[in-house]
Structure formats: structure tokens, C-alpha cells
Amino acid sequence: MGMRGVLFYAFLAVFIDPCRGTLMNCEEVRKVFQMKEIGPVKSIPETPRTGSDLQVCLSKNLTCCTKKMEERYQVAARRDIQNLLQMSSSSLKFLISRNVAAFQETVDSLVHQAENHTHAVLLQTYRDLASPAAAPIGEFFTDVALFVLGSELSLEEASHRFFNALFPLVYERLVEPGLSRLSLPYAECVRAACRDLAPYGGAPSRLAAHISRASLPGRVFLQALHLGVEVINTTDHIQLSRECRRGLLRMSYCPHCQGLTASKPCMGYCLNVVRGCLASLAEVDAHWREFVRSLEMLSTRMHGAQDLEQVLLGVHELVRDAVAHAQMNAPRLSAQVHRVCGHPSRQPEQVSSVQHGGASQDSLPLKGMVRDAEDTLSNRRKEFISSLRLHRAFYGGLADQLCVSELASGDGLACWNGADVGKSYTLRVVGNGIKAQAENPEVKVKEADPVISQVIDKLKHVNQLLQGKSIPKLGTLDQIETGSGDGYSGECDDEDGCWGSGNGAAKRRRIVTILLLGGRVVNKHTMGLVHLDLRIIGRIRRVTWPFVPLLPLGAGCRGEKRKRAEHFLMLPLKLSTSFTP
């Protein structure tokens, strides 16, 4: 017998009368009750009593428990198991949340590099065009960043908007160079005529198609990670059935009523209770394993035309070729513009230097954000998938892990079997999952938890998307969050800044777009107020964004406020701020 067993039996000899097998006093019960902050100690009797009013912790012997204590113990047992669930999943949740943030930062860096490459190429090839083109270029790549990270916007429209804004500059400096600046009304007429004149050939649509095709796998990948965090948040806060709560009470705290405050449940007994309580979570196992496999499969398909990094870093070539196409068709474009907008009245400039293919001291490329050669989307995905594989069996082995690591007594030690302290647990030990609980002698499980069933449905849906069996229309990935439907199905009101229905002719509302780098809960009067570390990226556009907490949920909050904060952060968060232009 080990030292732990010796000490345990020494404890029994002091507090329990070995001749009568009854409890002598409740002092040790009082100490543990107070130490664990289970409730007020005034509810604990000074001496053992009959337990005729107890409902779960029944015993033929005298007991240190009252009905009020039994209720407190049940609350404590539920709290203990939920704390253990959250501790067990914390590393997995942190892994996913951290990599969501890392992917967003890498995309941000990549888009900035692509933007600077585009500006640098125009600076080297068409020096006079580069400076005034900086604003349209910046707006376009802001839209690209938002689109890649899941924003609801049309990249086709963004591409045409970019090339339309560029056309007055191309017309002024390349199609009819050597003249003074276009007047604002005439420049606006040229811009409005761009789409009909098609000065760039099919470049705008081709650019949008290339980026859209390369972005879709990444958008699904990121959205799947958001769902992964939602799955963990939901299973961390599983609603325990009445049978489960009573089983946990009987396993963890009923021995305290007998003064056995140092006892732990036998392994078989613990497995029966916890497998019964977490039977619905075991049903998640197969779908979570497929989720991890599907993420890996999608990651391996992100190459060639679906390699976002390769496509974005090639945007500058397409833009350069599009401008060259317009310059080569200058006579035709000039005649068409004159026909639509008339002849501008302009005075020749004294100096006009349109450099094509030349370089000068002023035409050095802009410095992009410094990126580590290893800091690529592909490398980040590989490292993440490699770490995630270690958690693929998380839900299948969760109940066993809790018993082995935290709850149950070690082999060969005295343990609580649900009725008394002994050497073993003699009843049948059932397996994991809902079906296996039909023979569970400790916890009766009638049906699967409906909330967990919804989570499983969402996992099934996202697995189909990850495997390419069901491809959502671009811009409607919110269906993964809702589990069904063709688009975002949440409620919407004027305060949300939602767009009204119609044909698009309505006046457009201007909304500041922001890029989320991280967030934390602020303990303010209204829970749901979130302080965000933001970087304004300059584009005026509506954006809908899912939120992934990067710090512990409900940080800085206690009690009911903490619960409300946790519930709030599991929902998608719309980041939009209206202002009057």
C-alpha cells in the first residue's frame, strides 16, 4: 500500500468510529466546504445527523450533510466539471484563435506587399501616373483584403470601380498626353464612360475572377476555423441533464457527507458517470476528426490558381498590361471619349514627361511591409494543420482524459464506488456515445443534447464545403455559421447599418471599414460592448465580420455578466460604424 493509502486510512481512523462505522464529528467537512467556497458554513451541522431529508447522498449511517448542503454540492459538482472542460479545451481553442489572428496578419501583410508592388511597377513604367493612382490602388487593395478575410462585397464591382477611377488618369496622361489637367466634370464623364468603352479589354473581370478563385478556399478555411472555435465554446458550456448533475454529486461530494473528503472515485465508476454526462460530446468525435482531415485536404489543394499568395503578387502585372492595352488603343479611345464627353478645353503644359519603361532617381519602388521568407500562408497552414492533428481525437477521449488526469483514484488505492470506500468498482463499465449509455448503471441518458446536435449539423455542413462537395456563392459564407440558407439569416435593423433591399439605385451609405487585429471584453455597463484593437485602413465600405476571441471569454467579468459576455462572443459580430460624409 502506498503512502497515500496509509494516510487515507489514518484519516478514517481519526474521524470515523471504527467500531460503529459512523462519523464522529463534522469538522473536516466544514474545513473543506469553506476552503472550496461551496457555500456558507453555517449550514453545516456541528455533529452528524440522520439524513432523512437528503435526496441523492443517501446513507444508513449518520451524515454531515443537510438538504441545503446537498444543493450546494450539486452546484459545485457542475462547476467543477465545466471548469475541467474549459481547461481541457483551452490549448485547442488557443491554437485555433491564435492561427486565425496569424492568418489575418499574414493576409494583411501580403495585400500590402501586392499593393506596393503594383504602385512600384506603375512608378517605374508610367511615372506621372503612379502618384495620382495611389488612392484608387489603395482602395482596391483594401477591398481585396476585406474580401479575402470574409467580407460581404462584390470583388467584380471593386475591380471595375478601381479601373474606372484609373481611367481619367490614363486618359489624361497616356491617351492624350501633353495637355493640362482635365476639369473635374470632364474627368467624371470620362470615368463614367469607362465601363462602356472597355479601355482595358477584359482585364477588370479577369482580375476579379483570379482573386475570387484564389480567395474562396482561404475564405472557407478561415470561416471553418471560426466555426471550430464556436464548437469548442458550445461544448465547453454543455447543459448537463438532471441525471448527470445528480451523478456528479454522488461521485464527487456524497463521500464528503460521510467525512470522506479526501476520497476519489474508482476509475470504472468515474468513467460511467462522466461518459454518461458527456455522451453527446462523444457524438461530435467522428465529425471533428473529419473536420481536421477536411482542413488538411483543403490546405493541400491551395496551389496554382488557388494559391492566394501567387495570385496577389501577380496583380501588378495584370494592372500594368491593362494600362498598356489602353495606351495602345489611344486613337480609338480618344475618338470615343470625344463622342461621349465632347472635346475638353485645355491649355498645353510647358513640361510633360511621360516615361515609359524608363527609370529615374524618383522611380524607386516603395518599401513594402517586411515579411519573413518563412512567413507565408502556405507555411502557416502547414504548421497549424500539423498542430491541429494532435487534437483530432479530442472529443472521443475527453471523458477518459478527465477521469485519468483529474478525477479518478489511482490504481491500487482506496476509492469511492458510489456507496462506500473500497478497493474497486464492480459494476459494468460502458463505452462512449449515446447508444452505449443504455446499460449505464450510474447515469441514464435519454437522448442527445439538441444544442450539440446543431453543432454536429454545422460540422457536417462545413466539412462538405471544405471537401469541395458544396461550394457557396462568393460573399455568402455566413451560411456556415447558420448551418443552412443562402446568406446571413440573422435579424437586421437600422442600427446594424444593414443595406435595404432593392435594385441598388438607392443612395449608398458610407461606412468606415476596419480590419480586426484582436479584441477583449471591457467590463462596462452593457455586456456586448467590445473594445477592439483596430487599424483603420481607409476604405469607405460596409463590412460584416465574424469575431474570434483572442483572450479568455468574459475576461474581467464575474458571475452572470461573465456568462453573458461568453454567450455574446460566440456570435458573429458586425463591425460597422456609420458616419455622415
C-alpha positions in Angstrom: 0.0 0.0 0.0 1.4 3.4 -0.9 1.9 6.3 1.4 -1.3 7.9 0.1 -3.4 4.9 1.1 -1.8 4.8 4.6 -2.6 8.5 5.1 -6.2 7.9 3.9 -6.9 5.1 6.3 -5.2 7.1 9.1 -7.7 9.9 8.3 -10.6 7.4 8.6 -9.4 6.2 12.0 -9.4 9.8 13.4 -12.8 11.0 12.1 -14.8 7.7 11.8 -15.5 5.4 14.7 -14.0 2.1 13.6 -16.3 0.1 15.9 -19.6 1.6 14.8 -18.6 2.7 11.3 -20.2 6.1 12.0 -18.9 9.6 11.7 -17.7 11.2 15.0 -17.7 14.9 14.0 -18.1 17.3 11.0 -15.0 19.5 11.5 -13.2 18.2 8.4 -16.3 18.5 6.3 -16.6 22.1 7.5 -13.0 22.9 6.6 -13.2 21.5 3.0 -16.6 23.1 2.5 -15.2 26.5 3.4 -11.9 26.0 1.5 -13.7 25.2 -1.7 -16.1 28.1 -1.2 -19.1 25.9 -1.7 -21.4 27.9 0.5 -21.8 29.4 3.9 -20.5 27.1 6.7 -23.4 28.0 9.0 -25.5 25.4 7.1 -23.1 22.6 8.3 -24.2 20.8 11.4 -21.8 20.6 14.3 -22.3 16.9 14.8 -23.5 14.1 12.4 -27.2 13.7 12.0 -29.7 11.4 10.2 -30.1 12.2 6.5 -33.8 11.6 6.1 -34.2 14.8 4.1 -31.5 14.0 1.6 -32.4 13.1 -2.0 -29.1 11.9 -3.5 -26.5 11.3 -0.8 -28.5 8.7 1.0 -26.8 6.6 3.7 -27.8 4.2 6.5 -25.2 5.9 8.7 -25.3 9.4 10.2 -24.3 12.2 7.9 -22.8 15.7 8.0 -25.0 16.9 5.1 -28.2 18.8 5.1 -30.6 19.2 2.2 -29.2 22.8 1.6 -25.7 21.4 1.6 -26.6 18.8 -0.9 -28.0 21.5 -3.2 -24.7 23.5 -2.8 -22.6 20.4 -3.5 -24.6 19.8 -6.7 -23.8 23.3 -7.9 -20.2 22.8 -7.0 -20.0 19.5 -8.9 -21.4 21.1 -12.0 -19.0 24.0 -11.7 -16.1 21.6 -11.3 -16.8 19.6 -14.4 -17.4 22.7 -16.5 -14.1 24.2 -15.3 -12.3 20.9 -16.3 -13.9 21.0 -19.7 -12.7 24.5 -20.3 -9.2 23.7 -19.0 -9.1 20.6 -21.3 -10.0 22.6 -24.4 -8.0 25.8 -23.7 -4.9 24.7 -25.6 -7.1 23.7 -28.6 -9.1 26.9 -28.6 -6.0 29.0 -28.3 -4.4 27.1 -31.1 -7.3 27.9 -33.5 -7.8 31.5 -32.3 -4.1 32.3 -32.5 -3.9 31.0 -36.0 -7.0 32.9 -37.1 -5.2 36.1 -36.0 -1.9 34.9 -37.6 -3.7 34.2 -40.9 -5.3 37.6 -40.9 -2.0 39.3 -40.2 -0.3 37.4 -43.0 -3.0 38.3 -45.4 -2.8 41.9 -44.4 1.0 41.9 -44.9 0.6 40.0 -48.3 -2.0 42.5 -49.5 0.2 45.5 -48.6 3.1 43.9 -50.5 0.9 43.4 -53.5 -0.3 47.0 -53.3 3.2 48.3 -53.1 4.4 46.1 -56.0 1.5 47.5 -58.1 2.4 51.1 -57.2 6.1 50.5 -57.8 5.5 49.0 -61.2 3.4 52.0 -62.3 6.1 54.3 -60.8 8.8 52.6 -62.9 6.7 52.3 -66.1 4.4 55.3 -66.0 5.9 57.7 -63.6 3.4 60.5 -64.0 0.5 58.1 -63.5 1.8 56.5 -60.2 1.3 59.3 -57.7 -2.4 60.2 -58.5 -3.2 56.4 -58.9 -2.1 55.7 -55.3 -5.6 56.4 -53.9 -7.5 54.1 -56.3 -4.9 51.4 -55.8 -5.2 51.7 -52.0 -8.9 51.5 -52.1 -8.9 48.5 -54.4 -6.4 46.5 -52.2 -8.4 47.4 -49.1 -11.4 45.8 -50.8 -9.3 42.8 -51.7 -8.1 42.4 -48.0 -11.7 42.6 -46.8 -12.9 40.1 -49.4 -10.1 37.6 -48.7 -10.9 37.7 -45.0 -14.6 37.1 -45.5 -16.3 40.5 -46.1 -19.6 40.6 -48.0 -18.7 42.7 -51.0 -18.6 42.2 -54.8 -15.0 41.9 -56.0 -16.2 42.3 -59.6 -17.6 45.7 -58.7 -14.5 46.6 -56.7 -12.3 45.8 -59.7 -14.4 47.8 -62.1 -14.5 50.7 -59.6 -10.7 50.6 -59.5 -10.2 50.6 -63.2 -13.0 53.2 -63.7 -11.2 55.6 -61.2 -7.9 54.9 -63.0 -9.3 55.7 -66.5 -9.3 59.6 -66.2 -5.7 59.5 -65.2 -4.8 57.1 -68.0 -6.7 59.2 -70.5 -5.1 62.5 -69.3 -1.5 61.2 -69.1 -1.3 58.4 -71.7 -4.2 58.6 -74.2 -3.9 62.4 -74.7 -0.7 63.4 -73.0 0.8 66.9 -73.1 -2.3 68.8 -72.2 -3.4 70.4 -68.9 -5.4 68.7 -66.2 -8.9 67.6 -67.0 -11.6 69.6 -65.4 -13.5 67.7 -62.6 -16.8 67.5 -64.6 -14.9 66.2 -67.7 -12.9 63.7 -65.6 -16.1 62.4 -64.1 -17.6 62.0 -67.6 -14.5 60.0 -68.6 -14.8 57.9 -65.5 -18.5 57.1 -66.1 -17.8 56.2 -69.7 -15.1 53.7 -68.8 -17.2 50.6 -68.5 -18.9 51.1 -71.9 -15.6 51.9 -73.6 -13.8 48.9 -72.2 -10.3 50.5 -72.5 -8.6 47.7 -70.6 -10.2 44.8 -72.6 -11.3 42.1 -70.2 -8.8 42.9 -67.5 -11.2 44.1 -64.8 -13.3 41.0 -64.9 -10.3 38.8 -65.3 -8.6 40.3 -62.3 -11.7 39.9 -60.1 -12.1 36.3 -61.3 -8.4 35.4 -60.5 -8.6 36.9 -57.0 -12.1 35.4 -56.3 -11.0 31.9 -57.4 -7.8 32.1 -55.2 -9.7 33.6 -52.2 -12.6 31.2 -52.0 -10.6 28.3 -50.4 -9.0 30.7 -47.9 -12.4 32.2 -47.0 -13.8 28.8 -46.4 -10.7 27.8 -44.4 -11.0 30.9 -42.2 -14.7 30.5 -41.8 -14.2 26.9 -40.8 -11.7 28.0 -38.1 -14.3 30.4 -36.7 -16.8 27.5 -36.6 -14.1 25.4 -34.8 -14.0 28.0 -32.0 -17.8 28.1 -31.9 -17.9 24.3 -31.5 -15.4 24.4 -28.6 -17.3 27.3 -26.9 -20.5 25.4 -27.2 -19.2 22.1 -25.8 -17.4 23.9 -23.0 -20.8 25.1 -21.8 -22.8 22.0 -22.4 -26.1 21.9 -20.4 -25.9 19.0 -18.0 -29.0 16.9 -17.5 -30.6 16.4 -14.1 -29.4 12.8 -14.1 -25.9 13.9 -14.9 -25.9 16.5 -12.1 -27.1 14.0 -9.6 -24.5 11.5 -10.8 -21.7 14.1 -10.4 -22.9 15.0 -7.0 -23.0 11.3 -5.9 -19.5 10.8 -7.3 -17.7 13.9 -6.1 -19.4 15.2 -2.9 -21.6 12.5 -1.4 -18.5 10.9 0.2 -17.9 14.3 2.0 -21.2 13.7 3.8 -19.6 10.6 5.4 -16.4 12.6 6.2 -14.5 11.1 3.3 -13.3 14.4 2.0 -10.0 13.1 0.6 -11.6 10.2 -1.3 -11.6 10.0 -5.1 -14.0 7.9 -7.2 -12.9 4.5 -8.6 -11.8 4.6 -12.2 -14.7 2.5 -13.5 -17.2 4.5 -11.5 -15.8 7.8 -12.8 -15.9 6.6 -16.4 -19.5 5.6 -16.1 -20.6 8.9 -14.6 -18.5 11.2 -16.9 -19.2 9.1 -20.1 -22.9 9.4 -19.3 -22.6 13.2 -18.7 -20.6 13.7 -21.9 -22.3 11.2 -24.1 -23.4 13.9 -26.6 -19.9 15.3 -26.8 -18.6 11.8 -27.8 -21.0 12.0 -30.8 -19.0 15.0 -32.0 -15.9 12.9 -32.3 -16.4 11.4 -35.8 -17.3 14.8 -37.3 -14.4 16.6 -35.5 -12.0 14.0 -36.9 -13.4 14.6 -40.4 -13.2 18.4 -39.8 -9.4 18.1 -39.1 -9.0 15.8 -42.2 -11.0 18.2 -44.4 -9.0 21.2 -43.3 -5.9 19.3 -44.3 -7.3 18.3 -47.6 -8.3 21.9 -48.5 -4.9 23.1 -47.5 -3.2 20.7 -49.9 -5.4 22.0 -52.8 -4.4 25.6 -52.3 -1.8 25.8 -55.1 -1.7 27.2 -58.7 -4.8 29.2 -59.5 -5.9 28.7 -55.9 -2.6 29.9 -54.3 -3.7 33.3 -53.0 -0.1 34.4 -52.4 0.9 33.7 -56.0 -2.2 35.4 -57.4 -2.0 38.6 -55.3 1.7 39.0 -56.0 0.9 38.8 -59.7 -1.8 41.6 -59.7 0.7 44.3 -60.6 1.5 42.5 -63.9 -2.2 42.4 -64.9 -2.7 46.1 -64.0 0.4 47.1 -66.0 -0.8 45.1 -69.0 -4.3 46.6 -68.7 -2.8 50.2 -68.8 -0.6 49.2 -71.7 -3.7 47.9 -73.6 -5.4 51.3 -73.1 -2.3 53.2 -74.3 -2.1 51.0 -77.4 -5.7 51.8 -78.2 -5.3 55.6 -77.6 -6.7 56.8 -81.0 -9.8 54.7 -80.7 -10.3 55.7 -77.0 -9.7 59.4 -77.8 -12.4 59.4 -80.5 -14.9 57.5 -78.3 -14.4 59.8 -75.4 -14.8 62.9 -77.6 -18.0 61.4 -78.9 -19.4 60.8 -75.4 -18.0 63.7 -73.4 -17.1 66.2 -76.1 -13.7 68.0 -76.7 -12.1 69.3 -73.5 -10.9 72.9 -73.5 -7.3 72.6 -72.1 -4.0 74.5 -72.4 -0.8 72.7 -73.2 1.5 72.2 -70.2 5.0 73.6 -70.5 6.6 70.4 -69.2 5.2 66.9 -69.6 7.3 63.9 -69.1 5.6 60.6 -69.6 8.2 58.0 -69.1 7.5 54.5 -70.5 9.9 51.9 -69.5 12.4 54.3 -68.1 13.8 54.6 -64.5 15.0 57.6 -62.7 16.1 58.6 -59.2 12.5 59.2 -58.3 11.2 55.9 -59.5 12.4 53.7 -56.8 9.9 51.1 -55.6 8.1 51.7 -52.4 9.2 49.7 -49.4 6.6 47.1 -48.6 6.0 45.6 -45.2 8.9 43.4 -44.3 7.9 39.8 -44.5 9.9 36.8 -43.3 10.6 34.4 -46.1 9.1 31.6 -43.9 6.0 33.8 -43.1 3.9 32.6 -45.9 0.2 31.5 -45.9 1.3 28.0 -47.0 3.8 27.6 -44.2 1.4 28.9 -41.6 -1.3 26.5 -42.8 1.2 23.5 -42.7 2.3 24.4 -39.2 -1.3 24.8 -38.0 -2.5 21.6 -39.5 0.4 19.7 -38.0 -0.5 21.0 -34.5 -4.2 20.5 -35.0 -3.7 16.8 -35.9 -2.7 16.3 -32.3 -6.2 17.3 -31.2 -8.2 15.2 -33.8 -9.3 12.7 -31.1 -10.1 15.4 -28.5 -13.8 14.6 -28.2 -13.5 10.9 -28.4 -11.2 10.7 -25.5 -12.5 13.6 -23.4 -14.4 11.7 -20.7 -11.5 9.2 -20.3 -8.9 12.1 -20.1 -10.9 13.8 -17.3 -11.1 10.7 -15.2 -7.5 9.6 -15.8 -5.9 13.0 -15.3 -8.1 14.8 -12.8 -11.0 12.9 -11.2 -10.4 9.2 -10.5 -8.3 7.5 -7.9 -5.1 5.8 -9.0 -4.7 2.1 -9.4 -4.4 0.1 -6.1 -5.7 3.0 -4.0 -8.8 3.0 -1.9 -11.6 4.7 -3.9 -15.3 5.7 -3.6 -17.6 3.3 -5.5 -20.8 5.3 -5.1 -21.7 3.7 -1.8 -18.6 3.2 0.2 -14.8 3.3 0.1 -13.3 0.1 -1.2 -10.6 -1.3 -3.5 -12.6 -1.5 -6.7 -15.8 -0.8 -8.6 -17.6 -3.9 -9.6 -20.4 -2.8 -11.9 -20.2 -2.9 -15.7 -18.3 0.0 -17.3 -20.0 1.2 -20.5 -18.4 2.8 -23.6 -18.6 6.3 -25.1 -21.5 7.7 -27.0 -25.3 7.9 -26.7 -26.1 4.2 -27.6 -23.6 2.8 -25.1 -25.3 4.6 -22.2 -28.4 2.3 -22.4 -26.6 0.0 -20.0 -25.0 2.7 -17.8 -25.8 1.9 -14.2 -24.9 5.4 -12.9 -26.4 8.0 -15.4 -29.4 7.5 -17.6 -29.2 9.2 -20.9 -32.5 9.5 -22.8 -31.4 11.4 -25.9 -28.7 13.6 -27.5 -28.4 17.2 -26.4 -30.2 19.3 -29.1 -27.6 22.1 -29.0 -24.8 19.6 -29.6 -26.8 18.1 -32.4 -26.9 21.5 -34.0 -23.2 21.8 -33.7 -22.8 18.4 -35.4 -25.0 19.6 -38.3 -22.8 22.7 -38.7 -19.7 20.5 -38.7 -21.2 18.2 -41.4 -22.0 21.3 -43.5 -18.6 22.9 -43.2 -16.9 19.5 -43.9 -18.8 19.4 -47.2 -17.6 22.9 -48.0 -14.0 22.1 -47.1 -14.1 19.0 -49.3 -15.5 20.9 -52.2 -18.8 19.0 -52.3 -20.8 22.1 -51.7 -19.5 25.4 -52.9 -21.2 28.6 -51.6 -21.7 31.6 -53.8 -19.0 34.2 -53.1 -19.9 36.5 -50.4 -22.4 34.2 -48.7 -20.2 32.2 -46.3 -22.4 33.2 -43.3 -24.4 30.0 -44.2 -21.7 28.1 -42.4 -22.5 30.0 -39.2 -26.2 29.4 -39.5 -25.9 25.9 -40.9 -28.3 26.5 -43.8 -29.7 29.0 -46.1 -28.2 31.1 -48.9 -27.0 34.0 -46.8 -26.9 35.8 -43.5 -30.2 35.0 -41.8 -29.8 37.0 -38.6 -32.1 39.8 -37.6 -31.2 43.2 -39.0 -32.3 46.7 -38.2 -31.3 50.3 -38.9 -28.8 50.3 -36.1 -26.9 47.4 -37.7 -26.2 49.5 -40.7 -27.8 46.9 -42.9 -28.5 47.5 -46.6 -32.1 47.8 -47.7 -33.4 45.5 -50.4 -33.9 46.9 -53.9 -32.1 47.2 -57.2 -29.1 49.1 -55.9 -30.4 52.5 -57.1 -30.9 53.7 -53.5 -28.4 56.2 -52.1 -25.3 54.4 -50.8 -24.5 54.7 -47.1 -20.9 55.4 -46.2 -19.5 53.2 -43.5 -15.9 53.1 -42.2 -14.3 49.7 -42.8 -11.9 48.3 -40.2 -9.6 45.4 -40.0 -9.8 43.4 -36.8 -6.4 42.6 -35.3 -7.7 41.4 -31.9 -10.2 42.1 -29.2 -11.0 41.9 -25.5 -14.1 42.3 -23.4 -14.5 45.5 -21.5 -16.4 45.4 -18.2 -18.8 48.2 -19.0 -22.5 48.8 -18.1 -23.8 46.8 -21.1 -22.2 43.5 -21.9 -21.9 43.2 -25.6 -19.7 46.3 -25.7 -16.3 45.1 -27.0 -13.1 47.1 -27.1 -11.2 46.3 -30.2 -7.6 47.0 -31.2 -8.2 48.3 -34.7 -6.3 49.7 -37.6 -8.2 52.0 -39.9 -7.4 51.0 -43.4 -9.0 53.9 -45.2 -11.8 52.4 -47.3 -15.3 53.6 -47.0 -17.4 50.4 -47.3 -19.7 48.2 -45.3 -18.2 45.1 -43.8 -19.7 42.1 -41.9 -17.1 40.2 -39.9 -17.2 37.1 -37.7 -15.3 37.6 -34.3 -13.0 35.1 -32.7 -11.9 35.9 -29.1 -8.2 36.0 -28.7 -8.3 36.3 -24.9 -10.3 34.2 -22.4 -14.0 34.7 -22.9 -15.6 37.1 -20.4 -12.2 38.3 -19.2 -12.6 40.8 -16.4 -16.2 39.8 -15.7 -17.7 37.7 -12.9 -20.9 35.7 -12.4 -23.8 36.3 -14.7 -22.0 39.1 -16.5 -19.3 36.7 -17.4 -21.8 34.2 -18.8 -23.5 37.0 -20.9 -20.0 38.0 -22.2 -19.2 34.4 -23.2 -22.5 34.0 -25.0 -22.1 37.3 -26.8 -18.6 36.5 -28.1 -19.8 33.2 -29.6 -21.9 35.1 -32.1 -20.8 36.7 -35.3 -20.0 40.4 -34.7 -20.8 43.1 -37.3 -18.1 45.7 -37.3 -19.6 48.8 -39.0 -19.7 52.4 -37.9 -21.9 54.8 -39.9 -21.0 58.4 -40.4 -22.3 61.3 -42.5 -20.0 62.2 -45.5 
